[in-house]
Amino acid sequence: MATDLPAGIAVESIFAIEATYAPDAAETRPAHRAEHLARIAALRDAGVVIEAGAFADLSTSLLLVRADDEATVRELAASDVYMRTGVWVDLRIRRFGRVCRVGEVGGR
């Protein structure tokens, strides 16, 4: 399968987290946002979080993360202040193939 990739291109196996916001998230999120964003920034600095953000309608957050397995990803999300305080109410975690250049982090 890797032989069908163009020269210099790799597909990194990562995880996508879709975190669903509670209906009252617009009211409850501000109290926890600074803590949440500081943690996301620290995880980005550590190379765990690749991208993270929320859709403008506050329906869902999307995080792309590096981890060895789904259990690790689930724990990472479950321990976030948004999940612990009910700002997020549901998680959907799926493997994701991230297209990258060979030599980029995770692109070997």
Residue frames as qw, qx, qy, qz and C-alpha x, y, z in Angstrom:
[[0.000, 0.885, 0.467, 0.000, 0.00, 0.00, 0.00],
 [0.306, -0.787, 0.091, 0.529, 2.83, 2.43, 0.80],
 [0.465, -0.063, 0.573, 0.672, 4.17, 1.88, -2.72],
 [0.226, 0.686, 0.589, 0.361, 1.20, 3.75, -4.21],
 [0.213, -0.892, -0.165, 0.364, 2.27, 6.99, -2.52],
 [0.492, 0.821, -0.096, 0.274, 4.08, 9.65, -4.51],
 [0.668, 0.131, -0.345, 0.647, 7.73, 10.22, -3.65],
 [0.145, 0.239, -0.314, 0.907, 8.15, 12.27, -0.51],
 [0.564, -0.353, -0.073, -0.743, 4.58, 11.71, 0.73],
 [0.179, -0.005, -0.933, 0.313, 3.56, 9.69, 3.79],
 [0.558, -0.507, -0.340, -0.562, 0.28, 8.90, 5.51],
 [0.053, 0.250, -0.729, 0.635, 0.51, 9.19, 9.28],
 [0.490, -0.461, -0.718, -0.178, -2.01, 7.16, 11.30],
 [0.017, -0.153, 0.443, -0.883, -3.48, 9.47, 13.92],
 [0.056, -0.520, -0.837, 0.162, -6.84, 9.89, 15.68],
 [0.144, -0.391, -0.197, -0.887, -9.64, 12.38, 15.15],
 [0.090, -0.384, -0.762, 0.513, -11.74, 13.33, 18.16],
 [0.203, -0.475, -0.367, -0.773, -15.15, 14.86, 17.58],
 [0.165, -0.255, -0.710, 0.636, -16.39, 16.23, 20.90],
 [0.143, -0.635, -0.578, -0.492, -20.05, 17.24, 20.98],
 [0.002, -0.206, 0.346, -0.915, -20.96, 20.34, 22.97],
 [0.006, 0.475, 0.796, -0.376, -23.81, 20.39, 25.48],
 [0.116, 0.755, 0.530, 0.367, -26.83, 22.48, 24.48],
 [0.274, -0.952, -0.129, 0.042, -25.86, 25.08, 27.10],
 [0.782, -0.032, 0.030, 0.622, -22.17, 25.22, 26.12],
 [0.234, 0.680, 0.091, 0.689, -22.35, 28.90, 25.15],
 [0.450, -0.804, 0.035, -0.388, -23.08, 29.65, 28.80],
 [0.861, -0.487, 0.125, 0.076, -20.86, 27.03, 30.50],
 [0.831, 0.329, -0.018, 0.449, -17.77, 27.09, 28.27],
 [0.178, 0.841, -0.180, 0.479, -16.36, 30.55, 29.19],
 [0.606, -0.720, 0.270, -0.203, -15.65, 29.57, 32.81],
 [0.864, -0.243, 0.404, 0.175, -13.40, 26.71, 31.67],
 [0.698, 0.710, 0.013, 0.091, -12.01, 27.98, 28.37],
 [0.049, 0.863, -0.488, 0.119, -8.66, 29.33, 29.64],
 [0.607, -0.394, 0.686, -0.077, -7.82, 26.02, 31.35],
 [0.847, 0.352, 0.398, -0.010, -8.89, 24.05, 28.28],
 [0.547, 0.824, -0.116, 0.094, -6.88, 26.19, 25.85],
 [0.185, -0.781, 0.590, -0.087, -3.76, 26.11, 28.04],
 [0.736, -0.166, 0.656, -0.023, -3.89, 22.33, 28.08],
 [0.780, 0.575, 0.242, 0.046, -4.40, 22.13, 24.32],
 [0.267, 0.901, -0.330, 0.082, -1.42, 24.46, 23.81],
 [0.420, -0.595, 0.682, -0.063, 0.76, 22.30, 26.08],
 [0.805, 0.121, 0.580, 0.001, -0.30, 19.16, 24.20],
 [0.625, 0.779, 0.006, 0.049, 0.51, 20.89, 20.89],
 [0.019, -0.851, 0.520, -0.069, 3.93, 21.85, 22.22],
 [0.584, -0.344, 0.733, -0.056, 4.48, 18.18, 23.18],
 [0.208, 0.285, -0.772, -0.529, 3.51, 17.05, 19.67],
 [0.235, 0.240, 0.918, -0.211, 0.42, 15.16, 20.83],
 [0.384, 0.743, 0.444, -0.321, -2.21, 17.54, 19.47],
 [0.455, 0.152, 0.484, 0.731, -1.72, 18.40, 15.81],
 [0.145, -0.311, -0.255, -0.904, -4.76, 20.62, 15.38],
 [0.122, -0.475, -0.797, 0.353, -7.70, 21.57, 17.58],
 [0.130, -0.021, -0.060, -0.990, -10.63, 23.89, 17.33],
 [0.301, 0.427, 0.745, -0.415, -14.38, 24.31, 17.52],
 [0.161, 0.489, 0.635, 0.576, -16.96, 24.82, 14.84],
 [0.025, -0.212, 0.066, -0.975, -18.42, 28.34, 14.97],
 [0.587, -0.393, -0.339, -0.621, -21.90, 27.04, 15.78],
 [0.286, -0.424, 0.704, -0.493, -20.57, 25.35, 18.97],
 [0.916, 0.008, -0.146, -0.372, -21.87, 21.98, 17.84],
 [0.975, -0.054, -0.015, 0.214, -18.57, 20.12, 17.93],
 [0.179, -0.825, 0.495, 0.208, -14.87, 20.46, 18.61],
 [0.925, 0.352, -0.120, 0.074, -12.40, 18.65, 16.38],
 [0.360, -0.767, 0.523, 0.093, -8.98, 17.52, 17.58],
 [0.853, 0.399, -0.332, 0.050, -6.33, 15.64, 15.63],
 [0.498, -0.721, 0.462, -0.139, -4.00, 13.78, 17.97],
 [0.551, 0.409, -0.726, 0.051, -1.08, 11.37, 17.93],
 [0.625, -0.410, 0.532, -0.399, -1.42, 8.35, 20.20],
 [0.030, -0.272, 0.953, 0.128, -0.64, 4.65, 20.21],
 [0.104, -0.311, -0.937, -0.117, -4.21, 3.49, 20.67],
 [0.280, -0.592, -0.422, -0.627, -7.82, 4.56, 21.08],
 [0.617, -0.606, -0.463, 0.195, -7.81, 3.99, 24.85],
 [0.471, -0.227, -0.106, 0.846, -5.07, 6.60, 25.23],
 [0.010, -0.305, -0.327, -0.894, -7.03, 9.05, 23.07],
 [0.468, -0.623, -0.544, -0.311, -10.22, 8.43, 25.05],
 [0.598, -0.527, -0.361, 0.483, -8.39, 9.12, 28.33],
 [0.314, 0.001, 0.079, 0.946, -6.85, 12.29, 26.93],
 [0.213, -0.429, -0.399, -0.782, -10.29, 13.59, 25.95],
 [0.584, -0.587, -0.555, -0.083, -12.05, 12.36, 29.10],
 [0.567, -0.424, -0.314, 0.633, -9.57, 14.18, 31.32],
 [0.171, 0.344, 0.172, 0.907, -10.12, 17.52, 29.56],
 [0.078, 0.210, 0.494, -0.840, -11.90, 20.13, 31.68],
 [0.475, 0.081, -0.281, -0.830, -14.63, 20.44, 29.05],
 [0.612, -0.111, -0.749, -0.229, -15.53, 16.75, 29.39],
 [0.336, -0.144, -0.759, 0.539, -15.16, 16.73, 33.18],
 [0.102, 0.263, 0.381, -0.881, -17.50, 19.71, 33.61],
 [0.410, 0.538, 0.720, -0.153, -20.12, 18.80, 31.01],
 [0.210, 0.654, -0.219, -0.693, -19.22, 21.38, 28.35],
 [0.391, 0.266, -0.777, -0.415, -18.63, 18.37, 26.08],
 [0.739, -0.115, 0.395, -0.533, -21.19, 15.59, 26.39],
 [0.942, 0.188, 0.276, -0.028, -20.10, 12.99, 23.85],
 [0.157, -0.652, 0.620, 0.407, -16.95, 11.83, 22.10],
 [0.909, 0.395, 0.118, -0.054, -16.49, 10.16, 18.73],
 [0.301, -0.685, 0.594, 0.296, -12.98, 8.85, 18.13],
 [0.893, 0.421, 0.159, -0.021, -11.79, 7.50, 14.79],
 [0.636, -0.243, 0.404, 0.611, -8.48, 6.64, 13.15],
 [0.373, 0.897, 0.060, -0.229, -7.50, 9.20, 10.56],
 [0.783, 0.118, 0.246, 0.559, -4.90, 9.07, 7.79],
 [0.049, -0.923, 0.022, 0.381, -3.02, 12.38, 7.80],
 [0.751, 0.530, 0.095, 0.381, -1.24, 13.15, 4.54],
 [0.322, -0.892, 0.194, 0.251, 2.16, 14.67, 5.21],
 [0.504, 0.730, -0.458, 0.051, 5.64, 15.04, 3.76],
 [0.894, -0.082, -0.303, 0.320, 8.26, 12.43, 4.59],
 [0.453, 0.203, -0.326, 0.804, 10.31, 13.92, 7.40],
 [0.377, -0.538, 0.023, -0.754, 7.43, 15.82, 9.02],
 [0.315, -0.245, 0.759, -0.515, 6.68, 14.71, 12.56],
 [0.714, 0.161, 0.575, -0.365, 5.07, 11.30, 12.19],
 [0.726, 0.621, -0.117, -0.271, 5.95, 11.13, 8.49],
 [0.881, -0.256, 0.302, 0.260, 9.14, 9.20, 9.25]]
